[in-house]
């Protein structure tokens, strides 16, 4: 597998995870105060953030960086 394919795959996985987390929480199937929800958002934001950074789409990168930070804060709050 080439580096390009791997990065593309991570970007698509990230998009899928963020959309899935949002959909599941909006439809009442997943609580936002859970590890699963926060991890889906963190991994998703990192995947999308990687591809936007490499493509020099810095607005999307900043958005996903903030999204990842919020997910990390959510995970920290769950451990306290």
CNS distance restraints for C-alpha pairs under 8 A (distance, minus, plus):
assign (resid   1 and name CA) (resid   5 and name CA) 6.38 0.50 0.50
assign (resid   1 and name CA) (resid   6 and name CA) 6.80 0.50 0.50
assign (resid   2 and name CA) (resid   6 and name CA) 6.32 0.50 0.50
assign (resid   3 and name CA) (resid   7 and name CA) 6.19 0.50 0.50
assign (resid   4 and name CA) (resid   8 and name CA) 6.12 0.50 0.50
assign (resid   5 and name CA) (resid   9 and name CA) 6.01 0.50 0.50
assign (resid   6 and name CA) (resid  10 and name CA) 6.21 0.50 0.50
assign (resid   7 and name CA) (resid  11 and name CA) 6.19 0.50 0.50
assign (resid   7 and name CA) (resid  50 and name CA) 7.56 0.50 0.50
assign (resid   7 and name CA) (resid  51 and name CA) 6.46 0.50 0.50
assign (resid   8 and name CA) (resid  12 and name CA) 6.26 0.50 0.50
assign (resid   8 and name CA) (resid  51 and name CA) 7.04 0.50 0.50
assign (resid   9 and name CA) (resid  13 and name CA) 6.02 0.50 0.50
assign (resid  10 and name CA) (resid  14 and name CA) 5.99 0.50 0.50
assign (resid  10 and name CA) (resid  47 and name CA) 5.00 0.50 0.50
assign (resid  10 and name CA) (resid  48 and name CA) 7.28 0.50 0.50
assign (resid  10 and name CA) (resid  50 and name CA) 7.97 0.50 0.50
assign (resid  10 and name CA) (resid  51 and name CA) 7.75 0.50 0.50
assign (resid  11 and name CA) (resid  15 and name CA) 6.27 0.50 0.50
assign (resid  11 and name CA) (resid  47 and name CA) 4.72 0.50 0.50
assign (resid  11 and name CA) (resid  48 and name CA) 4.66 0.50 0.50
assign (resid  11 and name CA) (resid  49 and name CA) 7.76 0.50 0.50
assign (resid  11 and name CA) (resid  50 and name CA) 7.03 0.50 0.50
assign (resid  11 and name CA) (resid  51 and name CA) 5.58 0.50 0.50
assign (resid  12 and name CA) (resid  16 and name CA) 6.12 0.50 0.50
assign (resid  12 and name CA) (resid  47 and name CA) 7.52 0.50 0.50
assign (resid  12 and name CA) (resid  48 and name CA) 7.38 0.50 0.50
assign (resid  13 and name CA) (resid  17 and name CA) 6.13 0.50 0.50
assign (resid  13 and name CA) (resid  44 and name CA) 6.73 0.50 0.50
assign (resid  13 and name CA) (resid  47 and name CA) 6.72 0.50 0.50
assign (resid  14 and name CA) (resid  18 and name CA) 6.25 0.50 0.50
assign (resid  14 and name CA) (resid  43 and name CA) 6.30 0.50 0.50
assign (resid  14 and name CA) (resid  44 and name CA) 3.44 0.50 0.50
assign (resid  14 and name CA) (resid  45 and name CA) 6.02 0.50 0.50
assign (resid  14 and name CA) (resid  46 and name CA) 6.85 0.50 0.50
assign (resid  14 and name CA) (resid  47 and name CA) 4.38 0.50 0.50
assign (resid  14 and name CA) (resid  48 and name CA) 5.17 0.50 0.50
assign (resid  15 and name CA) (resid  19 and name CA) 6.18 0.50 0.50
assign (resid  15 and name CA) (resid  44 and name CA) 5.95 0.50 0.50
assign (resid  15 and name CA) (resid  45 and name CA) 7.73 0.50 0.50
assign (resid  15 and name CA) (resid  47 and name CA) 7.43 0.50 0.50
assign (resid  15 and name CA) (resid  48 and name CA) 6.18 0.50 0.50
assign (resid  16 and name CA) (resid  20 and name CA) 5.92 0.50 0.50
assign (resid  16 and name CA) (resid  44 and name CA) 7.25 0.50 0.50
assign (resid  17 and name CA) (resid  21 and name CA) 5.97 0.50 0.50
assign (resid  17 and name CA) (resid  40 and name CA) 5.46 0.50 0.50
assign (resid  17 and name CA) (resid  41 and name CA) 6.63 0.50 0.50
assign (resid  17 and name CA) (resid  43 and name CA) 7.43 0.50 0.50
assign (resid  17 and name CA) (resid  44 and name CA) 5.07 0.50 0.50
assign (resid  18 and name CA) (resid  22 and name CA) 6.21 0.50 0.50
assign (resid  18 and name CA) (resid  40 and name CA) 6.39 0.50 0.50
assign (resid  18 and name CA) (resid  41 and name CA) 5.29 0.50 0.50
assign (resid  18 and name CA) (resid  44 and name CA) 5.17 0.50 0.50
assign (resid  18 and name CA) (resid  45 and name CA) 7.02 0.50 0.50
assign (resid  19 and name CA) (resid  23 and name CA) 6.02 0.50 0.50
assign (resid  20 and name CA) (resid  24 and name CA) 5.95 0.50 0.50
assign (resid  21 and name CA) (resid  25 and name CA) 6.13 0.50 0.50
assign (resid  21 and name CA) (resid  30 and name CA) 7.62 0.50 0.50
assign (resid  21 and name CA) (resid  37 and name CA) 5.87 0.50 0.50
assign (resid  21 and name CA) (resid  40 and name CA) 6.19 0.50 0.50
assign (resid  21 and name CA) (resid  41 and name CA) 6.71 0.50 0.50
assign (resid  22 and name CA) (resid  26 and name CA) 5.95 0.50 0.50
assign (resid  23 and name CA) (resid  27 and name CA) 6.01 0.50 0.50
assign (resid  24 and name CA) (resid  28 and name CA) 6.17 0.50 0.50
assign (resid  24 and name CA) (resid  29 and name CA) 4.99 0.50 0.50
assign (resid  24 and name CA) (resid  30 and name CA) 5.26 0.50 0.50
assign (resid  25 and name CA) (resid  29 and name CA) 5.75 0.50 0.50
assign (resid  25 and name CA) (resid  30 and name CA) 4.60 0.50 0.50
assign (resid  25 and name CA) (resid  31 and name CA) 5.79 0.50 0.50
assign (resid  25 and name CA) (resid  32 and name CA) 6.40 0.50 0.50
assign (resid  30 and name CA) (resid  34 and name CA) 7.95 0.50 0.50
assign (resid  30 and name CA) (resid  37 and name CA) 7.01 0.50 0.50
assign (resid  31 and name CA) (resid  37 and name CA) 7.08 0.50 0.50
assign (resid  32 and name CA) (resid  37 and name CA) 5.66 0.50 0.50
assign (resid  32 and name CA) (resid  38 and name CA) 7.14 0.50 0.50
assign (resid  33 and name CA) (resid  37 and name CA) 7.21 0.50 0.50
assign (resid  33 and name CA) (resid  38 and name CA) 7.58 0.50 0.50
assign (resid  33 and name CA) (resid  74 and name CA) 7.57 0.50 0.50
assign (resid  33 and name CA) (resid  78 and name CA) 7.22 0.50 0.50
assign (resid  34 and name CA) (resid  38 and name CA) 6.42 0.50 0.50
assign (resid  34 and name CA) (resid  78 and name CA) 7.35 0.50 0.50
assign (resid  35 and name CA) (resid  39 and name CA) 5.86 0.50 0.50
assign (resid  35 and name CA) (resid  75 and name CA) 6.50 0.50 0.50
assign (resid  35 and name CA) (resid  78 and name CA) 7.36 0.50 0.50
assign (resid  36 and name CA) (resid  40 and name CA) 6.03 0.50 0.50
assign (resid  37 and name CA) (resid  41 and name CA) 6.34 0.50 0.50
assign (resid  38 and name CA) (resid  42 and name CA) 6.10 0.50 0.50
assign (resid  38 and name CA) (resid  71 and name CA) 5.20 0.50 0.50
assign (resid  38 and name CA) (resid  72 and name CA) 7.47 0.50 0.50
assign (resid  38 and name CA) (resid  74 and name CA) 6.39 0.50 0.50
assign (resid  38 and name CA) (resid  75 and name CA) 6.22 0.50 0.50
assign (resid  39 and name CA) (resid  43 and name CA) 5.96 0.50 0.50
assign (resid  39 and name CA) (resid  71 and name CA) 7.09 0.50 0.50
assign (resid  39 and name CA) (resid  75 and name CA) 7.71 0.50 0.50
assign (resid  40 and name CA) (resid  44 and name CA) 5.81 0.50 0.50
assign (resid  41 and name CA) (resid  45 and name CA) 5.87 0.50 0.50
assign (resid  41 and name CA) (resid  67 and name CA) 7.38 0.50 0.50
assign (resid  41 and name CA) (resid  68 and name CA) 6.86 0.50 0.50
assign (resid  41 and name CA) (resid  71 and name CA) 6.15 0.50 0.50
assign (resid  42 and name CA) (resid  46 and name CA) 6.18 0.50 0.50
assign (resid  42 and name CA) (resid  67 and name CA) 7.26 0.50 0.50
assign (resid  42 and name CA) (resid  68 and name CA) 4.80 0.50 0.50
assign (resid  42 and name CA) (resid  69 and name CA) 7.83 0.50 0.50
assign (resid  42 and name CA) (resid  71 and name CA) 5.32 0.50 0.50
assign (resid  42 and name CA) (resid  72 and name CA) 6.88 0.50 0.50
assign (resid  43 and name CA) (resid  47 and name CA) 6.17 0.50 0.50
assign (resid  43 and name CA) (resid  68 and name CA) 7.75 0.50 0.50
assign (resid  44 and name CA) (resid  48 and name CA) 6.25 0.50 0.50
assign (resid  45 and name CA) (resid  49 and name CA) 5.65 0.50 0.50
assign (resid  45 and name CA) (resid  64 and name CA) 4.89 0.50 0.50
assign (resid  45 and name CA) (resid  65 and name CA) 6.85 0.50 0.50
assign (resid  45 and name CA) (resid  67 and name CA) 6.07 0.50 0.50
assign (resid  45 and name CA) (resid  68 and name CA) 5.38 0.50 0.50
assign (resid  46 and name CA) (resid  50 and name CA) 5.99 0.50 0.50
assign (resid  46 and name CA) (resid  64 and name CA) 6.86 0.50 0.50
assign (resid  46 and name CA) (resid  65 and name CA) 7.28 0.50 0.50
assign (resid  46 and name CA) (resid  68 and name CA) 6.55 0.50 0.50
assign (resid  47 and name CA) (resid  51 and name CA) 6.68 0.50 0.50
assign (resid  48 and name CA) (resid  52 and name CA) 6.17 0.50 0.50
assign (resid  48 and name CA) (resid  61 and name CA) 7.57 0.50 0.50
assign (resid  48 and name CA) (resid  64 and name CA) 6.75 0.50 0.50
assign (resid  49 and name CA) (resid  53 and name CA) 6.01 0.50 0.50
assign (resid  49 and name CA) (resid  60 and name CA) 6.92 0.50 0.50
assign (resid  49 and name CA) (resid  61 and name CA) 4.74 0.50 0.50
assign (resid  49 and name CA) (resid  62 and name CA) 7.67 0.50 0.50
assign (resid  49 and name CA) (resid  63 and name CA) 7.97 0.50 0.50
assign (resid  49 and name CA) (resid  64 and name CA) 5.15 0.50 0.50
assign (resid  49 and name CA) (resid  65 and name CA) 6.41 0.50 0.50
assign (resid  50 and name CA) (resid  54 and name CA) 6.24 0.50 0.50
assign (resid  50 and name CA) (resid  61 and name CA) 7.37 0.50 0.50
assign (resid  51 and name CA) (resid  55 and name CA) 6.09 0.50 0.50
assign (resid  52 and name CA) (resid  56 and name CA) 6.00 0.50 0.50
assign (resid  52 and name CA) (resid  57 and name CA) 4.89 0.50 0.50
assign (resid  52 and name CA) (resid  58 and name CA) 6.51 0.50 0.50
assign (resid  52 and name CA) (resid  60 and name CA) 5.88 0.50 0.50
assign (resid  52 and name CA) (resid  61 and name CA) 5.22 0.50 0.50
assign (resid  53 and name CA) (resid  57 and name CA) 5.92 0.50 0.50
assign (resid  53 and name CA) (resid  58 and name CA) 6.01 0.50 0.50
assign (resid  53 and name CA) (resid  60 and name CA) 7.89 0.50 0.50
assign (resid  53 and name CA) (resid  61 and name CA) 5.47 0.50 0.50
assign (resid  57 and name CA) (resid  61 and name CA) 6.37 0.50 0.50
assign (resid  58 and name CA) (resid  62 and name CA) 6.06 0.50 0.50
assign (resid  59 and name CA) (resid  63 and name CA) 6.25 0.50 0.50
assign (resid  60 and name CA) (resid  64 and name CA) 6.16 0.50 0.50
assign (resid  61 and name CA) (resid  65 and name CA) 6.00 0.50 0.50
assign (resid  62 and name CA) (resid  66 and name CA) 6.19 0.50 0.50
assign (resid  63 and name CA) (resid  67 and name CA) 6.17 0.50 0.50
assign (resid  64 and name CA) (resid  68 and name CA) 6.00 0.50 0.50
assign (resid  65 and name CA) (resid  69 and name CA) 6.25 0.50 0.50
assign (resid  66 and name CA) (resid  70 and name CA) 6.18 0.50 0.50
assign (resid  67 and name CA) (resid  71 and name CA) 6.30 0.50 0.50
assign (resid  68 and name CA) (resid  72 and name CA) 6.21 0.50 0.50
assign (resid  69 and name CA) (resid  73 and name CA) 6.21 0.50 0.50
assign (resid  70 and name CA) (resid  74 and name CA) 6.15 0.50 0.50
assign (resid  71 and name CA) (resid  75 and name CA) 6.19 0.50 0.50
assign (resid  72 and name CA) (resid  76 and name CA) 6.18 0.50 0.50
assign (resid  73 and name CA) (resid  77 and name CA) 6.14 0.50 0.50
assign (resid  74 and name CA) (resid  78 and name CA) 6.32 0.50 0.50
assign (resid  75 and name CA) (resid  79 and name CA) 6.61 0.50 0.50
assign (resid  76 and name CA) (resid  80 and name CA) 6.64 0.50 0.50
